[in-house]
Amino acid sequence: MMILLASQSPQRAVLLGRAGIAFRVVASTADEEQVREPDPLLLALHRARLKARQAVASAGVVLGADTVVALDGRDYGKPRDEADARRMLRELSGTTHRVITGHWLTVVEDGVVRREQGVVDECRVTMRPLSEATIAAYVASGESLGRAGGFALQERGDALIERLDGAWDTVVGLHVASVAALYGALCGGPLPGP
């Protein structure tokens, strides 16, 4: 059964495509900002669940995902604007922080949720100390907007990172191995190919 991706993230689509997984993007009416949760692991998981559950699908396996950056009890979502992105990068500069991606699969049949399950993956990211000039240039590239914590590994942002302890694709926004395990548990087989 084809995966219905409840995400507008081009990075998540690229990860699924590179893994040879059959999917299509579906619209979700979810407002992730309405989810409040002090634990960043639960925050990512609950937001992923909301996205999957509010996707437009009458039948299929719907995948929701959400990524949160956490440091010292603070969660860093997507920056509101360039000033907010600069603030985030200043605060994350020179730190080791957590990047958490929640994944949620919902099996929908005849418009009814039949089965669902989620999993969270975490990666520790050590960011290099960043100068104001580096932060300004990175934010000016436009890559910060729409990205949790104001950075992305798969493009220019990899130069900001000193070390990763965990899976690269967790930081990008979708850990394919976790999605495969969820799909196997809910649907009893491997992820669908093209």
Short mmCIF file of the C-alpha atoms (twelve columns), coordinates in Angstrom:
data_MODEL
# 
_entry.id   MODEL 
# 
loop_
_atom_site.group_PDB 
_atom_site.id 
_atom_site.type_symbol 
_atom_site.label_atom_id 
_atom_site.label_alt_id 
_atom_site.label_comp_id 
_atom_site.label_asym_id 
_atom_site.label_seq_id 
_atom_site.Cartn_x 
_atom_site.Cartn_y 
_atom_site.Cartn_z 
_atom_site.pdbx_PDB_model_num 
ATOM 1   C CA . MET A 1   0.000   0.000  0.000  1 
ATOM 2   C CA . MET A 2   1.482   3.362  -1.058 1 
ATOM 3   C CA . ILE A 3   2.624   5.784  1.647  1 
ATOM 4   C CA . LEU A 4   0.681   9.045  1.821  1 
ATOM 5   C CA . LEU A 5   3.129   11.672 3.062  1 
ATOM 6   C CA . ALA A 6   1.367   14.327 5.160  1 
ATOM 7   C CA . SER A 7   4.184   16.830 4.777  1 
ATOM 8   C CA . GLN A 8   5.082   19.632 2.404  1 
ATOM 9   C CA . SER A 9   8.770   19.147 3.246  1 
ATOM 10  C CA . PRO A 10  10.769  18.589 0.059  1 
ATOM 11  C CA . GLN A 11  13.526  17.002 2.186  1 
ATOM 12  C CA . ARG A 12  11.210  14.249 3.430  1 
ATOM 13  C CA . ALA A 13  10.043  13.556 -0.111 1 
ATOM 14  C CA . VAL A 14  13.650  13.302 -1.292 1 
ATOM 15  C CA . LEU A 15  14.515  10.831 1.488  1 
ATOM 16  C CA . LEU A 16  11.551  8.581  0.616  1 
ATOM 17  C CA . GLY A 17  12.345  8.815  -3.096 1 
ATOM 18  C CA . ARG A 18  16.029  7.966  -2.602 1 
ATOM 19  C CA . ALA A 19  15.002  4.921  -0.578 1 
ATOM 20  C CA . GLY A 20  12.842  3.723  -3.486 1 
ATOM 21  C CA . ILE A 21  9.583   4.025  -1.548 1 
ATOM 22  C CA . ALA A 22  6.308   4.559  -3.393 1 
ATOM 23  C CA . PHE A 23  4.561   7.625  -1.968 1 
ATOM 24  C CA . ARG A 24  2.538   10.672 -2.789 1 
ATOM 25  C CA . VAL A 25  2.095   13.901 -0.874 1 
ATOM 26  C CA . VAL A 26  -1.325  14.602 0.646  1 
ATOM 27  C CA . ALA A 27  -2.614  17.794 2.201  1 
ATOM 28  C CA . SER A 28  -2.819  18.082 5.975  1 
ATOM 29  C CA . THR A 29  -4.869  20.691 7.806  1 
ATOM 30  C CA . ALA A 30  -2.742  20.324 10.944 1 
ATOM 31  C CA . ASP A 31  -1.625  23.403 12.853 1 
ATOM 32  C CA . GLU A 32  1.426   21.970 14.624 1 
ATOM 33  C CA . GLU A 33  1.776   25.074 16.785 1 
ATOM 34  C CA . GLN A 34  -1.397  24.109 18.672 1 
ATOM 35  C CA . VAL A 35  0.477   21.124 20.167 1 
ATOM 36  C CA . ARG A 36  2.079   22.022 23.501 1 
ATOM 37  C CA . GLU A 37  4.276   19.529 25.314 1 
ATOM 38  C CA . PRO A 38  7.265   20.187 27.603 1 
ATOM 39  C CA . ASP A 39  9.038   16.948 26.619 1 
ATOM 40  C CA . PRO A 40  10.581  17.468 23.136 1 
ATOM 41  C CA . LEU A 41  10.320  13.743 22.351 1 
ATOM 42  C CA . LEU A 42  6.578   13.797 22.974 1 
ATOM 43  C CA . LEU A 43  6.238   17.151 21.223 1 
ATOM 44  C CA . ALA A 44  7.712   15.744 17.993 1 
ATOM 45  C CA . LEU A 45  5.631   12.563 18.267 1 
ATOM 46  C CA . HIS A 46  2.350   14.353 19.018 1 
ATOM 47  C CA . ARG A 47  2.886   16.809 16.165 1 
ATOM 48  C CA . ALA A 48  3.630   13.942 13.775 1 
ATOM 49  C CA . ARG A 49  0.431   12.211 14.922 1 
ATOM 50  C CA . LEU A 50  -1.609  15.378 14.412 1 
ATOM 51  C CA . LYS A 51  -0.263  15.765 10.870 1 
ATOM 52  C CA . ALA A 52  -1.019  12.139 9.973  1 
ATOM 53  C CA . ARG A 53  -4.489  12.204 11.487 1 
ATOM 54  C CA . GLN A 54  -5.497  15.458 9.801  1 
ATOM 55  C CA . ALA A 55  -4.271  14.500 6.354  1 
ATOM 56  C CA . VAL A 56  -6.821  14.267 3.622  1 
ATOM 57  C CA . ALA A 57  -7.162  10.547 2.932  1 
ATOM 58  C CA . SER A 58  -10.106 8.196  2.740  1 
ATOM 59  C CA . ALA A 59  -7.860  5.144  2.513  1 
ATOM 60  C CA . GLY A 60  -4.166  4.402  2.785  1 
ATOM 61  C CA . VAL A 61  -1.172  4.519  5.080  1 
ATOM 62  C CA . VAL A 62  -0.566  8.125  6.120  1 
ATOM 63  C CA . LEU A 63  2.865   9.208  7.364  1 
ATOM 64  C CA . GLY A 64  3.229   12.288 9.531  1 
ATOM 65  C CA . ALA A 65  6.621   13.553 10.701 1 
ATOM 66  C CA . ASP A 66  7.850   16.458 12.772 1 
ATOM 67  C CA . THR A 67  11.334  17.621 13.763 1 
ATOM 68  C CA . VAL A 68  12.207  19.558 16.907 1 
ATOM 69  C CA . VAL A 69  15.559  20.965 18.011 1 
ATOM 70  C CA . ALA A 70  16.002  21.062 21.796 1 
ATOM 71  C CA . LEU A 71  18.625  22.648 24.044 1 
ATOM 72  C CA . ASP A 72  18.535  23.277 27.796 1 
ATOM 73  C CA . GLY A 73  14.765  22.870 28.115 1 
ATOM 74  C CA . ARG A 74  13.968  25.032 25.078 1 
ATOM 75  C CA . ASP A 75  12.446  23.821 21.830 1 
ATOM 76  C CA . TYR A 76  13.431  25.380 18.544 1 
ATOM 77  C CA . GLY A 77  10.890  24.997 15.776 1 
ATOM 78  C CA . LYS A 78  10.830  26.827 12.474 1 
ATOM 79  C CA . PRO A 79  11.946  30.463 12.692 1 
ATOM 80  C CA . ARG A 80  9.234   33.083 12.172 1 
ATOM 81  C CA . ASP A 81  11.532  35.297 10.111 1 
ATOM 82  C CA . GLU A 82  15.208  36.042 9.471  1 
ATOM 83  C CA . ALA A 83  15.688  37.801 12.820 1 
ATOM 84  C CA . ASP A 84  14.313  34.756 14.628 1 
ATOM 85  C CA . ALA A 85  16.606  32.477 12.582 1 
ATOM 86  C CA . ARG A 86  19.641  34.579 13.570 1 
ATOM 87  C CA . ARG A 87  18.586  34.370 17.226 1 
ATOM 88  C CA . MET A 88  18.251  30.585 17.044 1 
ATOM 89  C CA . LEU A 89  21.631  30.135 15.393 1 
ATOM 90  C CA . ARG A 90  23.304  32.393 17.982 1 
ATOM 91  C CA . GLU A 91  21.810  30.287 20.784 1 
ATOM 92  C CA . LEU A 92  22.754  26.968 19.138 1 
ATOM 93  C CA . SER A 93  26.253  28.117 18.142 1 
ATOM 94  C CA . GLY A 94  28.991  26.099 19.852 1 
ATOM 95  C CA . THR A 95  26.538  23.736 21.583 1 
ATOM 96  C CA . THR A 96  25.611  20.089 21.441 1 
ATOM 97  C CA . HIS A 97  21.849  19.953 21.093 1 
ATOM 98  C CA . ARG A 98  19.195  17.348 20.371 1 
ATOM 99  C CA . VAL A 99  17.441  17.003 17.039 1 
ATOM 100 C CA . ILE A 100 14.354  14.855 17.402 1 
ATOM 101 C CA . THR A 101 12.108  13.559 14.638 1 
ATOM 102 C CA . GLY A 102 8.760   11.997 15.447 1 
ATOM 103 C CA . HIS A 103 7.171   9.626  12.928 1 
ATOM 104 C CA . TRP A 104 3.536   8.524  12.968 1 
ATOM 105 C CA . LEU A 105 1.810   6.032  10.655 1 
ATOM 106 C CA . THR A 106 -1.972  5.894  10.494 1 
ATOM 107 C CA . VAL A 107 -3.764  3.184  8.506  1 
ATOM 108 C CA . VAL A 108 -7.053  4.564  7.162  1 
ATOM 109 C CA . GLU A 109 -9.740  2.355  5.632  1 
ATOM 110 C CA . ASP A 110 -13.068 3.737  4.398  1 
ATOM 111 C CA . GLY A 111 -12.266 7.061  6.062  1 
ATOM 112 C CA . VAL A 112 -11.747 5.435  9.485  1 
ATOM 113 C CA . VAL A 113 -8.475  5.086  11.398 1 
ATOM 114 C CA . ARG A 114 -7.934  1.327  11.821 1 
ATOM 115 C CA . ARG A 115 -4.379  1.136  13.204 1 
ATOM 116 C CA . GLU A 116 -1.677  3.626  14.113 1 
ATOM 117 C CA . GLN A 117 1.688   3.775  15.782 1 
ATOM 118 C CA . GLY A 118 4.582   6.167  16.208 1 
ATOM 119 C CA . VAL A 119 8.282   6.240  16.958 1 
ATOM 120 C CA . VAL A 120 10.813  8.943  17.797 1 
ATOM 121 C CA . ASP A 121 14.454  9.145  16.724 1 
ATOM 122 C CA . GLU A 122 17.072  11.429 18.206 1 
ATOM 123 C CA . CYS A 123 20.448  12.689 17.040 1 
ATOM 124 C CA . ARG A 124 22.919  14.788 19.030 1 
ATOM 125 C CA . VAL A 125 24.300  17.606 16.907 1 
ATOM 126 C CA . THR A 126 27.400  19.592 17.819 1 
ATOM 127 C CA . MET A 127 27.419  22.940 16.055 1 
ATOM 128 C CA . ARG A 128 30.636  24.844 15.459 1 
ATOM 129 C CA . PRO A 129 30.990  28.237 17.142 1 
ATOM 130 C CA . LEU A 130 29.517  30.635 14.584 1 
ATOM 131 C CA . SER A 131 30.566  34.223 13.968 1 
ATOM 132 C CA . GLU A 132 27.967  36.918 13.363 1 
ATOM 133 C CA . ALA A 133 29.144  37.099 9.741  1 
ATOM 134 C CA . THR A 134 28.648  33.350 9.267  1 
ATOM 135 C CA . ILE A 135 25.177  33.505 10.810 1 
ATOM 136 C CA . ALA A 136 24.198  36.507 8.668  1 
ATOM 137 C CA . ALA A 137 25.448  34.864 5.457  1 
ATOM 138 C CA . TYR A 138 23.704  31.592 6.220  1 
ATOM 139 C CA . VAL A 139 20.383  33.260 7.025  1 
ATOM 140 C CA . ALA A 140 20.699  35.454 3.907  1 
ATOM 141 C CA . SER A 141 20.940  32.246 1.822  1 
ATOM 142 C CA . GLY A 142 17.299  31.568 2.699  1 
ATOM 143 C CA . GLU A 143 18.058  28.084 3.972  1 
ATOM 144 C CA . SER A 144 17.080  28.869 7.579  1 
ATOM 145 C CA . LEU A 145 13.400  29.512 7.000  1 
ATOM 146 C CA . GLY A 146 11.107  26.530 7.313  1 
ATOM 147 C CA . ARG A 147 13.766  24.487 9.136  1 
ATOM 148 C CA . ALA A 148 13.669  23.452 12.793 1 
ATOM 149 C CA . GLY A 149 16.416  25.298 14.626 1 
ATOM 150 C CA . GLY A 150 17.026  27.485 11.576 1 
ATOM 151 C CA . PHE A 151 19.464  25.118 9.826  1 
ATOM 152 C CA . ALA A 152 19.549  22.200 7.395  1 
ATOM 153 C CA . LEU A 153 22.307  19.615 7.038  1 
ATOM 154 C CA . GLN A 154 21.711  18.617 3.473  1 
ATOM 155 C CA . GLU A 155 22.621  21.947 1.945  1 
ATOM 156 C CA . ARG A 156 24.965  24.735 3.124  1 
ATOM 157 C CA . GLY A 157 24.200  23.990 6.763  1 
ATOM 158 C CA . ASP A 158 26.510  20.991 6.884  1 
ATOM 159 C CA . ALA A 159 29.409  23.465 7.162  1 
ATOM 160 C CA . LEU A 160 27.926  24.687 10.471 1 
ATOM 161 C CA . ILE A 161 28.123  21.227 12.031 1 
ATOM 162 C CA . GLU A 162 31.129  19.748 13.785 1 
ATOM 163 C CA . ARG A 163 29.736  16.350 14.774 1 
ATOM 164 C CA . LEU A 164 26.654  14.115 14.610 1 
ATOM 165 C CA . ASP A 165 25.868  11.356 17.082 1 
ATOM 166 C CA . GLY A 166 22.959  9.573  15.455 1 
ATOM 167 C CA . ALA A 167 21.382  9.202  12.037 1 
ATOM 168 C CA . TRP A 168 21.860  11.953 9.462  1 
ATOM 169 C CA . ASP A 169 18.348  11.473 8.077  1 
ATOM 170 C CA . THR A 170 16.841  12.063 11.543 1 
ATOM 171 C CA . VAL A 171 18.247  15.592 11.359 1 
ATOM 172 C CA . VAL A 172 17.031  16.032 7.779  1 
ATOM 173 C CA . GLY A 173 13.534  15.148 8.990  1 
ATOM 174 C CA . LEU A 174 12.703  11.491 8.331  1 
ATOM 175 C CA . HIS A 175 14.513  8.368  9.543  1 
ATOM 176 C CA . VAL A 176 13.693  5.894  6.787  1 
ATOM 177 C CA . ALA A 177 14.630  2.814  8.858  1 
ATOM 178 C CA . SER A 178 12.115  3.829  11.538 1 
ATOM 179 C CA . VAL A 179 9.401   4.332  8.932  1 
ATOM 180 C CA . ALA A 180 10.171  0.865  7.527  1 
ATOM 181 C CA . ALA A 181 9.885   -0.686 11.000 1 
ATOM 182 C CA . LEU A 182 6.578   1.090  11.656 1 
ATOM 183 C CA . TYR A 183 5.201   0.007  8.297  1 
ATOM 184 C CA . GLY A 184 6.229   -3.591 8.944  1 
ATOM 185 C CA . ALA A 185 4.554   -3.574 12.366 1 
ATOM 186 C CA . LEU A 186 1.289   -2.073 11.072 1 
ATOM 187 C CA . CYS A 187 1.046   -3.569 7.583  1 
ATOM 188 C CA . GLY A 188 3.028   -6.805 7.887  1 
ATOM 189 C CA . GLY A 189 5.486   -6.279 5.089  1 
ATOM 190 C CA . PRO A 190 8.201   -4.111 3.558  1 
ATOM 191 C CA . LEU A 191 7.642   -0.546 2.447  1 
ATOM 192 C CA . PRO A 192 6.106   -0.331 -1.031 1 
ATOM 193 C CA . GLY A 193 8.464   0.195  -3.949 1 
ATOM 194 C CA . PRO A 194 7.835   2.142  -7.129 1 
# 
